[in-house]
Amino acid sequence: MKFIRFCAAAIPTLLLSACADVKPKPMDPSSGLFPTMTILDKDAVRLSKPFDPKFKHLVYVKVPDEKPKEFSQFYVTELRNSKLFDQVANKSDLEAIVIQRNLTDRVPNVSDMVGLHRLAEEIGPFLVVEPYFQFRGGYSYTGQLTAIDPASGQTVLLLQQNAFNWAGLDSPLVYPLLNGFVQWARGGSIQTKAGAVTPPAQTAAN
């Protein structure tokens, strides 16, 4: 079953909507990666700073409110399956943290980076992950996965992949991006068609 299967009359705004099948897959125990025969394009790694272990405490999957809940839940499930983080949260989970810790006066929302920055000041470091897809016409799509440190406001990882939707986008687009993220979060190199991309060495300035 494919992660994305479009209806015949689908339009771009239906990406990952009710017209799509969403089914997370377990990681391959031999490779430790998600199942796909596709690796990232040679220029897919647009930005890669060293992964900081301080982010292992919490990762927040941030998606626009207009996206169907299945979109967010897919990424929450798969990042939990990776077992790289102590807690993987969606927007409701993060709002619950704010309420439980009596932070509503200091953190008015978790929808923008200002609110997330304030939350990081209150609870400590965490990572924001933003998946994004763009329809480019015909069968062509671009996918992007961005990781942001809300404490500094800096992007620490940016992956971008192009793919054609012949029989779903899970194998050519979604899982290559997730595998690149997993390799980065493990502190290793990211595999691309041009070879391994290794983040620069961690320095005091970072």
Buried (B, 14 or more C-beta within 10 A) or exposed (E): EBBBBBEEEBEEEBBBBEBBEBEBBEBEEEEEBBEBEBBBBEEBBEBBBBBBEEBBBBBBBBBEEEBBEBBBBBBBBBBBBBEBBEBBBBBEBBBEBBEEEEBEEEBEBBBEBEBBBBBBEEBEBBBBBBBBBEBEEEEEBBBBBBBBBBBEEEBBBBBBBBBEBEEBBBBBBBBBBBBBBBBBBEEEBBBBEEEEBEBEEEEEEE
